[in-house]
Structures are given as structure tokens and as C-alpha cells.
Amino acid sequence: MNKPLILITLFATVSCARTLEVKNQESLFENCMKTFQDEIKCREFMSSSVKEIQSEDEKREADLAQLTVEQLAGMKLRKEIKDTLPGKNGNFVREYIGAPDEVKRGGDREYWVYKRPISKFSSDSPPDKEITVIFRRSFVEKVDYKKP
């Protein structure tokens, strides 16, 4: 009776081990050439998947490079956001700092994650990596941040 269970577990382990993780363009191109053996298709595939390969830090650096001096100067200070938002509702938050990049839910809380640069510590500091607004029962309970 235990033998089928062992075989299923073994099969699941082997099938999960076959997943391939691609971390750079060279290995992606090599895998494409091995699979399709068509350089034109692989080049087209590479051009469309360059953005998918970028890490979070590379995407953030690209976003920061596109910011103008005026945009950097117009960012809200972290302290203002942390002092203003607690106790406010979602409509106020959307109006104050914009729509979230990602919404997560857990238990009776909702987490609005802002990964784009929207705040900074002081006028001459770099933007924060991430701001998370934590809602409980439709009102802001807390504002967390990740330093640059």
C-alpha cells in the first residue's frame, strides 16, 4: 500500500527538477538554438524577452534613470506619507499617492505595494525602493517602506 505513494512522490520530484531557470541572455539564446535551431526566430524571441530577464534592481535603475530633476524634486517625503495616511481610506490614498503597482490580501488586511519611486527620506536623498500601505477594515493601519 505504501509503494504507490512512494512512486508518486518520486515522480513529482523528478518532474519538478526539470524546470529550467534562465538568468542571462546568453543561456537563453543557447537554449533557444538547441530547441529550435533557427537563429532568426531565436533573435526575435530574445528581443521580446529582454525585459522579462531584467532583475527588479535593473528595472528600478532604469525607472530612476528616466526621472527628471523636476520629478525627483516633486516627490513626497516619507515622513509626510507616514504621518498623513494612517486612518484614511483607499480613495484618499489613491488621490494622494496614486494607484498601487500591486495589491495583496492576507487575513483581514490589504497591502498596496508601490514599487515605482513615489517618496524619499529627504530632499537630497534617493527615492525609496518600495512603499507598502497596509489597510485594515478599509482604513490605513500602517505605512511600511524599504530604504534605497
CYANA upper distance limits for C-alpha pairs under 8 A (distance plus 0.5 A):
  1 MET  CA      5 LEU  CA      8.17
  2 ASN  CA      6 ILE  CA      6.93
  3 LYS  CA      7 LEU  CA      6.84
  4 PRO  CA      8 ILE  CA      6.70
  5 LEU  CA      9 THR  CA      6.75
  6 ILE  CA     10 LEU  CA      6.58
  7 LEU  CA     11 PHE  CA      6.52
  8 ILE  CA     12 ALA  CA      6.63
  9 THR  CA     13 THR  CA      6.74
 10 LEU  CA     14 VAL  CA      6.81
 11 PHE  CA     15 SER  CA      6.66
 12 ALA  CA     16 CYS  CA      6.69
 13 THR  CA     17 ALA  CA      6.78
 14 VAL  CA     18 ARG  CA      7.29
 15 SER  CA     19 THR  CA      8.16
 22 VAL  CA     27 SER  CA      7.06
 22 VAL  CA     28 LEU  CA      6.52
 22 VAL  CA     53 ILE  CA      8.35
 23 LYS  CA     27 SER  CA      7.91
 23 LYS  CA     28 LEU  CA      8.28
 23 LYS  CA     53 ILE  CA      7.14
 24 ASN  CA     28 LEU  CA      6.93
 24 ASN  CA     53 ILE  CA      7.21
 25 GLN  CA     29 PHE  CA      6.58
 25 GLN  CA     46 MET  CA      7.91
 25 GLN  CA     50 VAL  CA      7.96
 25 GLN  CA     53 ILE  CA      8.04
 26 GLU  CA     30 GLU  CA      6.69
 27 SER  CA     31 ASN  CA      6.60
 28 LEU  CA     32 CYS  CA      6.68
 28 LEU  CA     46 MET  CA      8.23
 29 PHE  CA     33 MET  CA      6.67
 29 PHE  CA     42 CYS  CA      6.97
 29 PHE  CA     43 ARG  CA      8.24
 29 PHE  CA     46 MET  CA      7.40
 30 GLU  CA     34 LYS  CA      6.69
 31 ASN  CA     35 THR  CA      6.66
 32 CYS  CA     36 PHE  CA      6.39
 32 CYS  CA     37 GLN  CA      7.74
 32 CYS  CA     42 CYS  CA      6.31
 33 MET  CA     37 GLN  CA      4.99
 33 MET  CA     38 ASP  CA      6.73
 33 MET  CA     39 GLU  CA      7.10
 33 MET  CA     42 CYS  CA      7.09
 36 PHE  CA     41 LYS  CA      8.50
 36 PHE  CA     42 CYS  CA      8.26
 38 ASP  CA     42 CYS  CA      6.80
 39 GLU  CA     43 ARG  CA      6.60
 40 ILE  CA     44 GLU  CA      6.85
 41 LYS  CA     45 PHE  CA      6.59
 42 CYS  CA     46 MET  CA      6.52
 43 ARG  CA     47 SER  CA      6.77
 44 GLU  CA     48 SER  CA      6.95
 45 PHE  CA     49 SER  CA      6.70
 46 MET  CA     50 VAL  CA      6.58
 49 SER  CA     53 ILE  CA      7.06
 50 VAL  CA     54 GLN  CA      7.26
 54 GLN  CA     58 GLU  CA      6.32
 54 GLN  CA     59 LYS  CA      6.81
 55 SER  CA     59 LYS  CA      6.82
 56 GLU  CA     60 ARG  CA      6.62
 57 ASP  CA     61 GLU  CA      6.62
 58 GLU  CA     62 ALA  CA      6.72
 59 LYS  CA     63 ASP  CA      6.76
 60 ARG  CA     64 LEU  CA      6.65
 60 ARG  CA    116 ARG  CA      8.01
 60 ARG  CA    129 LYS  CA      8.44
 61 GLU  CA     65 ALA  CA      6.60
 62 ALA  CA     66 GLN  CA      7.02
 63 ASP  CA     67 LEU  CA      7.25
 63 ASP  CA    116 ARG  CA      8.09
 64 LEU  CA    117 PRO  CA      8.02
 67 LEU  CA     71 GLN  CA      6.50
 67 LEU  CA     72 LEU  CA      7.10
 68 THR  CA     72 LEU  CA      6.83
 69 VAL  CA     73 ALA  CA      6.60
 70 GLU  CA     74 GLY  CA      6.54
 71 GLN  CA     75 MET  CA      6.96
 72 LEU  CA    127 PRO  CA      8.39
 73 ALA  CA    123 SER  CA      7.32
 75 MET  CA    118 ILE  CA      6.29
 75 MET  CA    119 SER  CA      5.77
 75 MET  CA    120 LYS  CA      7.35
 76 LYS  CA     80 GLU  CA      7.32
 76 LYS  CA     81 ILE  CA      7.59
 76 LYS  CA    118 ILE  CA      7.13
 76 LYS  CA    119 SER  CA      5.35
 76 LYS  CA    120 LYS  CA      7.16
 77 LEU  CA     81 ILE  CA      7.12
 77 LEU  CA    119 SER  CA      5.86
 77 LEU  CA    120 LYS  CA      5.65
 77 LEU  CA    121 PHE  CA      6.13
 77 LEU  CA    122 SER  CA      6.69
 77 LEU  CA    123 SER  CA      7.99
 78 ARG  CA     82 LYS  CA      6.68
 78 ARG  CA    119 SER  CA      6.01
 78 ARG  CA    120 LYS  CA      5.93
 78 ARG  CA    121 PHE  CA      5.75
 78 ARG  CA    122 SER  CA      8.29
 79 LYS  CA     83 ASP  CA      6.49
 79 LYS  CA    121 PHE  CA      7.70
 80 GLU  CA     84 THR  CA      6.36
 81 ILE  CA     85 LEU  CA      6.38
 81 ILE  CA    143 VAL  CA      8.27
 82 LYS  CA     86 PRO  CA      7.54
 82 LYS  CA    142 LYS  CA      8.14
 82 LYS  CA    143 VAL  CA      6.23
 85 LEU  CA     93 VAL  CA      7.31
 85 LEU  CA    140 VAL  CA      6.84
 85 LEU  CA    142 LYS  CA      8.45
 85 LEU  CA    143 VAL  CA      8.07
 86 PRO  CA    139 PHE  CA      7.91
 86 PRO  CA    140 VAL  CA      5.26
 86 PRO  CA    141 GLU  CA      6.02
 86 PRO  CA    142 LYS  CA      6.44
 86 PRO  CA    143 VAL  CA      7.93
 87 GLY  CA    139 PHE  CA      5.90
 87 GLY  CA    140 VAL  CA      5.53
 87 GLY  CA    141 GLU  CA      6.91
 88 LYS  CA     92 PHE  CA      6.77
 88 LYS  CA     93 VAL  CA      7.55
 88 LYS  CA    139 PHE  CA      5.87
 88 LYS  CA    140 VAL  CA      6.00
 89 ASN  CA     93 VAL  CA      6.99
 89 ASN  CA    138 SER  CA      6.41
 89 ASN  CA    139 PHE  CA      5.14
 89 ASN  CA    140 VAL  CA      6.79
 90 GLY  CA     94 ARG  CA      6.61
 90 GLY  CA    138 SER  CA      7.28
 90 GLY  CA    139 PHE  CA      7.42
 90 GLY  CA    140 VAL  CA      8.22
 91 ASN  CA     95 GLU  CA      6.71
 92 PHE  CA     96 TYR  CA      6.48
 93 VAL  CA     97 ILE  CA      6.46
 93 VAL  CA     98 GLY  CA      7.38
 94 ARG  CA     98 GLY  CA      4.82
 94 ARG  CA     99 ALA  CA      5.64
 94 ARG  CA    100 PRO  CA      8.21
 97 ILE  CA    118 ILE  CA      7.71
100 PRO  CA    112 TRP  CA      6.02
100 PRO  CA    113 VAL  CA      6.16
100 PRO  CA    114 TYR  CA      5.72
101 ASP  CA    112 TRP  CA      7.95
101 ASP  CA    113 VAL  CA      6.35
101 ASP  CA    114 TYR  CA      5.63
101 ASP  CA    115 LYS  CA      6.76
101 ASP  CA    116 ARG  CA      7.95
102 GLU  CA    112 TRP  CA      6.50
102 GLU  CA    113 VAL  CA      5.59
102 GLU  CA    114 TYR  CA      7.32
103 VAL  CA    110 GLU  CA      7.62
103 VAL  CA    111 TYR  CA      6.16
103 VAL  CA    112 TRP  CA      5.23
103 VAL  CA    113 VAL  CA      6.67
104 LYS  CA    110 GLU  CA      6.32
104 LYS  CA    111 TYR  CA      5.47
104 LYS  CA    112 TRP  CA      7.05
104 LYS  CA    113 VAL  CA      8.30
105 ARG  CA    109 ARG  CA      6.52
105 ARG  CA    110 GLU  CA      5.00
105 ARG  CA    111 TYR  CA      6.58
106 GLY  CA    110 GLU  CA      6.82
106 GLY  CA    111 TYR  CA      8.49
108 ASP  CA    136 ARG  CA      6.66
108 ASP  CA    137 ARG  CA      7.32
109 ARG  CA    134 ILE  CA      7.22
109 ARG  CA    135 PHE  CA      5.97
109 ARG  CA    136 ARG  CA      5.22
109 ARG  CA    137 ARG  CA      7.54
110 GLU  CA    134 ILE  CA      6.37
110 GLU  CA    135 PHE  CA      5.51
110 GLU  CA    136 ARG  CA      7.06
111 TYR  CA    132 THR  CA      6.86
111 TYR  CA    133 VAL  CA      6.23
111 TYR  CA    134 ILE  CA      5.20
111 TYR  CA    135 PHE  CA      6.75
112 TRP  CA    132 THR  CA      6.04
112 TRP  CA    133 VAL  CA      5.58
112 TRP  CA    134 ILE  CA      6.99
112 TRP  CA    135 PHE  CA      8.43
113 VAL  CA    130 GLU  CA      7.55
113 VAL  CA    131 ILE  CA      6.43
113 VAL  CA    132 THR  CA      5.00
113 VAL  CA    133 VAL  CA      7.03
114 TYR  CA    118 ILE  CA      8.10
114 TYR  CA    130 GLU  CA      6.16
114 TYR  CA    131 ILE  CA      5.60
114 TYR  CA    132 THR  CA      6.69
115 LYS  CA    129 LYS  CA      6.97
115 LYS  CA    130 GLU  CA      5.23
115 LYS  CA    131 ILE  CA      7.20
116 ARG  CA    129 LYS  CA      8.02
116 ARG  CA    130 GLU  CA      7.56
117 PRO  CA    127 PRO  CA      6.13
117 PRO  CA    128 ASP  CA      6.80
117 PRO  CA    129 LYS  CA      7.24
117 PRO  CA    130 GLU  CA      7.80
118 ILE  CA    127 PRO  CA      7.50
118 ILE  CA    128 ASP  CA      7.92
118 ILE  CA    131 ILE  CA      8.49
119 SER  CA    127 PRO  CA      6.09
119 SER  CA    128 ASP  CA      6.34
119 SER  CA    131 ILE  CA      8.46
120 LYS  CA    125 SER  CA      6.80
120 LYS  CA    126 PRO  CA      6.65
120 LYS  CA    127 PRO  CA      4.83
120 LYS  CA    128 ASP  CA      5.71
121 PHE  CA    125 SER  CA      6.60
121 PHE  CA    126 PRO  CA      8.18
121 PHE  CA    127 PRO  CA      7.85
121 PHE  CA    128 ASP  CA      7.88
126 PRO  CA    148 PRO  CA      7.06
127 PRO  CA    148 PRO  CA      6.87
128 ASP  CA    145 TYR  CA      7.55
128 ASP  CA    146 LYS  CA      6.56
128 ASP  CA    147 LYS  CA      5.62
128 ASP  CA    148 PRO  CA      5.38
129 LYS  CA    145 TYR  CA      7.99
129 LYS  CA    146 LYS  CA      5.88
129 LYS  CA    147 LYS  CA      6.36
129 LYS  CA    148 PRO  CA      5.58
130 GLU  CA    145 TYR  CA      6.05
130 GLU  CA    146 LYS  CA      5.66
130 GLU  CA    147 LYS  CA      8.06
131 ILE  CA    143 VAL  CA      7.63
131 ILE  CA    144 ASP  CA      6.35
131 ILE  CA    145 TYR  CA      4.92
131 ILE  CA    146 LYS  CA      7.09
132 THR  CA    143 VAL  CA      6.26
132 THR  CA    144 ASP  CA      5.52
132 THR  CA    145 TYR  CA      6.53
133 VAL  CA    140 VAL  CA      7.24
133 VAL  CA    141 GLU  CA      8.37
133 VAL  CA    142 LYS  CA      6.72
133 VAL  CA    143 VAL  CA      5.11
133 VAL  CA    144 ASP  CA      6.92
134 ILE  CA    140 VAL  CA      6.20
134 ILE  CA    141 GLU  CA      6.13
134 ILE  CA    142 LYS  CA      5.73
134 ILE  CA    143 VAL  CA      6.53
134 ILE  CA    144 ASP  CA      8.21
135 PHE  CA    139 PHE  CA      5.63
135 PHE  CA    140 VAL  CA      4.78
135 PHE  CA    141 GLU  CA      5.81
135 PHE  CA    142 LYS  CA      7.70
136 ARG  CA    140 VAL  CA      6.77
136 ARG  CA    141 GLU  CA      6.32
